[in-house]
Every structure is written in structure tokens, then in C-alpha cells.
Amino acid sequence: MMNSPAPAPVHPHDLDGRAAALPHRHLLGIEGLTAPEINLILDLADGYVEQNRGTRPKSDVLAGRTVVNLFFENSTRTRTSFELAAKRLGADAINMSVDGSSVKKGETLIDTAMTLNAMHLDVLVVRHQESGAPKLLASKVNCAVINAGDGQHEHPTQALLDALTIRRHKGALKGLTVAICGDILHSRVARSNIHLLNIMGAQVRVVAPPTLLPSAIDRMGVEVHHDMKKGLKDADIVMMLRLQLERMQGQFLPSQREYFHFFGLDYDKLALAKPDALIMHPGPMNRGVEIDSLVADDIHRSVILQQVELGVAVRMACLDLLTRPDSRPNL
């Protein structure tokens, strides 16, 4: 991996125990956050990266607090990351299984909210297949809510961990050219990253076949390309997305083989980006579909495993900030 200078880490705690809080009760999306708020999260996460790499990764910042992961969609990676983040902060972390719960038997989200209120939680982490479900729960529960991915809407902590990964290698996000490539249409990760990168002053390109781009995508402040060679030219960051076949209703592409030929990342296409361009992917990867294995495993260019590591620190920072006593109602 490249070792570009990273910003000096901010220690997770002030002398009085806790630093400034976010002026939001919940983290439902990147849209609506400001650059200083994003930097606050990233600065705190930087400190947690160093703590996690040290000999004593655990602390008691959230001792006595309860964090519940409520996942209506499977995601071992994200759920485990939130669970580990909560435990590293000393909280009680509980994973609620939707498959075996009353929700599966017909209980509504409102009923679920009432049940959760009776449990006196501190943070509810929600992943749901429907856009807006975390927002609905946030309006009914008495605790902080973190959106761990809802429908095709947003996945804010993924964008934050991507931003931290970039910042630690490049020093800042402002002025960078970031190419987000692949299944933009079905990707909440792409939406959150587009919001964050625009807020932080990066230039964002989206690269995909027309069938995998949302209508009016150009209104989100991005350059639109249908050719990987043009889209990757002089890019600082190449962010590949998983082809989400499970969300596709109808024919979006002729074949996976043809998709890889035109839109899969290999060294020929990567050669158009800057020589020190980072390779990113939110995972899980479809090797040979959106990215070649040799590129994905390139120890000099790929930061995919670092994204996983830094995701724990970012989620620690979010849990910490949203449980501080001076957190205010969501704006």
C-alpha cells in the first residue's frame, strides 16, 4: 500500500472526556451534512484508527450504553463492523435477527419502534431494503439512529470510511478527481459518495452504461461518461461498484462477460488514470465482473482492505458523536 502522509490523528477524547458533538440526533444520510461536520467525524475516526492499531484497542467511552443492529438485509461485513465498533467502545452490542423476529410475522416498523423504545436503547443501527425506513424509525424511537443502508437511497458510513481512506493517502479531498464506475443506478454507496465528495470539493465522475445510470444523474453535480477510458483519464481515485444483479428487474446488460470487457477495471483501463491513483471497492467484489483480481489485489494501488479496517474506526466515531449528551435533535 502507498504510505502518503496522513493528517495528524485527533485523539478520541478531550481532557474533559468528550469533544464536540454533531448538531444532529441521527445519521440518516450524507446529504444535509456540512464540510466541518464531515471533518469532525473524520478527525475523530483518525484517532480511533490509531487506537485500534495500538496494544489496547478497547475503551469505556460507551460503557453502559446499548447498541442494537437491526438488519432487514443481509450484510455480514457492515453488521460485523458496527458490532466491533460498539464493543471497542465498551458498549453492549446486540444483533437482532429479523428472520426470526415478529417483523417477519407481520409486525410493522411502527410496532418495532415501540418495542425498541421499551428496551431503552442508546443507538439503533438499521439496514433496510426500502428507502426511508431508517428515517421512519428515527421519528418513532427515543434513541439515535444510524442508517446502515436503505434501499437505493444512502449508505452514509460507507461514504465516510471511503473519505477517510482517501484523506489518509491524499491529505485532502478537495480538488481530487474521483471516478465512480459501474452500477450507479442501484447503488446507495454511489449516492452517499457523490454527496460527500461534492460537499468536500472533489470533482466527481460517474462511468457506466446508460442502462445503469439514474435519470437526471447530471443534476447531482457529476460528469457523466459512458466510456471507461474517457472517464478514468487522469483520475486520482477509481472507485468500482458491485454489479447488483439481485436488484435488477429486466435486461440491463447483454452479459457479464461483455460488461467486464467494456466496464470492468483491468490494467489497460487503469493506465489512463494517474500513476498513483487509488483503487477502491465497497465490497463484496465480483472478481472478473467489475474488477480484475490482479488489480483488486495490487498491493501498491488497491486500498480495498484498508477500507474495511477504517470502517470500524469511522463507525466508532459515529457511535461516539451521536451519544454525546449535547447532541441536538436532527436538523
WOVEN-V175644 format. One record per residue. N is the residue number from 1. RES is the residue in one letter. NEAR is the number of other C-alpha atoms within 10 Angstrom. D_LAST is the distance of its C-alpha to the last C-alpha in Angstrom with 1 decimal. Layout:
N/RES/NEAR/D_LAST
N/RES/NEAR/D_LAST
//
This chain:
1/M/13/39.0
2/M/13/38.5
3/N/9/37.8
4/S/11/36.1
5/P/11/34.8
6/A/16/31.5
7/P/14/29.2
8/A/10/30.2
9/P/17/28.2
10/V/17/25.9
11/H/16/27.0
12/P/21/24.5
13/H/15/25.0
14/D/10/25.4
15/L/6/28.4
16/D/6/26.4
17/G/8/25.4
18/R/14/21.8
19/A/16/20.0
20/A/13/16.5
21/A/20/13.5
22/L/25/10.4
23/P/16/7.4
24/H/18/6.0
25/R/22/8.0
26/H/27/9.1
27/L/26/10.6
28/L/27/11.1
29/G/24/12.0
30/I/22/12.7
31/E/16/11.6
32/G/13/8.4
33/L/17/9.5
34/T/13/11.6
35/A/14/15.3
36/P/12/15.1
37/E/15/12.6
38/I/18/15.0
39/N/15/17.9
40/L/20/16.8
41/I/23/16.9
42/L/25/20.1
43/D/20/21.7
44/L/23/21.3
45/A/29/22.6
46/D/26/25.5
47/G/19/26.5
48/Y/29/26.4
49/V/23/28.6
50/E/16/31.2
51/Q/19/31.0
52/N/17/31.5
53/R/10/34.5
54/G/10/36.0
55/T/8/38.4
56/R/9/35.9
57/P/14/32.8
58/K/17/31.7
59/S/13/29.9
60/D/12/28.8
61/V/21/25.2
62/L/21/24.1
63/A/13/27.4
64/G/10/27.2
65/R/18/23.9
66/T/19/23.9
67/V/25/22.4
68/V/21/23.2
69/N/22/23.6
70/L/18/23.6
71/F/22/25.0
72/F/18/26.2
73/E/16/27.4
74/N/13/29.8
75/S/14/28.8
76/T/9/30.9
77/R/12/29.6
78/T/22/25.9
79/R/19/26.5
80/T/14/29.0
81/S/21/26.8
82/F/27/24.0
83/E/22/26.9
84/L/19/28.5
85/A/27/25.4
86/A/29/24.8
87/K/22/28.5
88/R/23/28.7
89/L/21/26.2
90/G/18/28.4
91/A/22/26.3
92/D/18/27.8
93/A/18/27.1
94/I/15/27.9
95/N/15/28.3
96/M/13/28.3
97/S/15/30.7
98/V/15/29.7
99/D/12/33.3
100/G/9/34.7
101/S/12/32.0
102/S/13/31.8
103/V/15/29.2
104/K/12/32.1
105/K/10/34.2
106/G/9/32.0
107/E/11/29.3
108/T/11/26.0
109/L/15/22.6
110/I/14/21.9
111/D/15/25.1
112/T/16/24.1
113/A/18/20.8
114/M/14/22.9
115/T/12/25.4
116/L/18/22.9
117/N/15/21.6
118/A/10/25.2
119/M/10/25.5
120/H/13/23.0
121/L/17/21.3
122/D/22/19.0
123/V/23/17.8
124/L/26/18.3
125/V/22/19.0
126/V/24/19.4
127/R/25/21.5
128/H/19/22.3
129/Q/15/24.4
130/E/14/22.3
131/S/16/19.3
132/G/18/16.3
133/A/18/17.9
134/P/25/15.5
135/K/18/12.6
136/L/13/15.0
137/L/22/16.0
138/A/23/12.5
139/S/14/12.4
140/K/16/15.9
141/V/22/16.3
142/N/18/15.9
143/C/21/15.3
144/A/24/13.2
145/V/25/13.6
146/I/27/14.6
147/N/23/15.6
148/A/26/19.2
149/G/32/19.9
150/D/24/19.6
151/G/18/22.3
152/Q/20/22.3
153/H/20/18.6
154/E/26/17.4
155/H/26/18.6
156/P/26/16.2
157/T/27/18.4
158/Q/25/21.4
159/A/26/20.1
160/L/26/19.2
161/L/26/22.7
162/D/27/24.3
163/A/23/22.8
164/L/29/24.1
165/T/25/27.4
166/I/21/27.7
167/R/19/26.7
168/R/19/29.3
169/H/18/32.0
170/K/22/31.2
171/G/14/29.6
172/A/17/26.7
173/L/22/25.1
174/K/15/25.4
175/G/13/28.4
176/L/18/29.2
177/T/23/30.3
178/V/26/28.9
179/A/27/30.7
180/I/27/29.1
181/C/27/32.0
182/G/30/32.8
183/D/25/31.1
184/I/27/28.0
185/L/21/28.0
186/H/23/27.3
187/S/24/25.3
188/R/21/21.6
189/V/23/22.5
190/A/27/23.4
191/R/23/20.2
192/S/22/18.0
193/N/27/20.7
194/I/25/20.8
195/H/22/17.1
196/L/26/17.5
197/L/24/20.9
198/N/17/20.1
199/I/19/17.2
200/M/20/19.8
201/G/15/22.6
202/A/17/24.8
203/Q/20/27.0
204/V/24/26.5
205/R/22/29.3
206/V/26/29.5
207/V/27/33.0
208/A/23/34.1
209/P/20/36.6
210/P/15/35.4
211/T/13/35.4
212/L/19/32.7
213/L/21/30.2
214/P/13/27.6
215/S/10/28.4
216/A/7/26.7
217/I/15/25.9
218/D/13/26.8
219/R/8/23.8
220/M/12/21.6
221/G/13/23.3
222/V/18/26.0
223/E/15/29.8
224/V/18/31.5
225/H/19/34.8
226/H/18/37.2
227/D/13/39.5
228/M/22/38.8
229/K/18/41.2
230/K/14/39.4
231/G/24/35.9
232/L/28/36.9
233/K/16/38.8
234/D/19/37.9
235/A/23/34.7
236/D/22/33.4
237/I/23/31.7
238/V/24/32.9
239/M/22/30.4
240/M/26/32.2
241/L/25/30.7
242/R/22/32.3
243/L/22/34.1
244/Q/14/32.4
245/L/11/35.5
246/E/7/34.2
247/R/12/31.6
248/M/12/34.2
249/Q/7/35.8
250/G/7/38.7
251/Q/8/40.3
252/F/13/38.0
253/L/13/40.6
254/P/8/44.4
255/S/11/44.6
256/Q/14/42.9
257/R/14/45.9
258/E/12/45.5
259/Y/18/41.7
260/F/18/42.5
261/H/14/45.1
262/F/16/42.8
263/F/25/39.3
264/G/23/40.0
265/L/28/39.7
266/D/18/43.1
267/Y/12/44.7
268/D/8/46.0
269/K/17/42.6
270/L/21/41.1
271/A/14/43.8
272/L/17/42.0
273/A/21/39.0
274/K/16/39.3
275/P/12/41.7
276/D/14/39.0
277/A/22/36.3
278/L/25/34.4
279/I/22/34.6
280/M/23/31.6
281/H/23/31.1
282/P/19/28.4
283/G/15/31.2
284/P/11/33.1
285/M/18/35.5
286/N/14/38.1
287/R/16/40.8
288/G/18/43.1
289/V/20/40.6
290/E/26/37.7
291/I/23/39.1
292/D/17/42.6
293/S/15/43.1
294/L/14/44.8
295/V/17/41.7
296/A/22/39.3
297/D/14/41.4
298/D/13/42.1
299/I/13/41.7
300/H/14/41.5
301/R/18/38.8
302/S/21/36.9
303/V/23/33.9
304/I/22/33.1
305/L/17/34.1
306/Q/15/32.0
307/Q/21/28.9
308/V/20/29.7
309/E/17/30.3
310/L/24/27.2
311/G/27/25.0
312/V/26/25.8
313/A/29/24.7
314/V/31/21.4
315/R/26/20.7
316/M/28/21.9
317/A/25/19.5
318/C/25/16.5
319/L/27/18.0
320/D/24/18.6
321/L/24/15.3
322/L/24/13.4
323/T/20/16.1
324/R/17/16.3
325/P/10/16.4
326/D/14/13.9
327/S/17/11.0
328/R/14/8.1
329/P/11/6.3
330/N/14/3.8
331/L/9/0.0
//
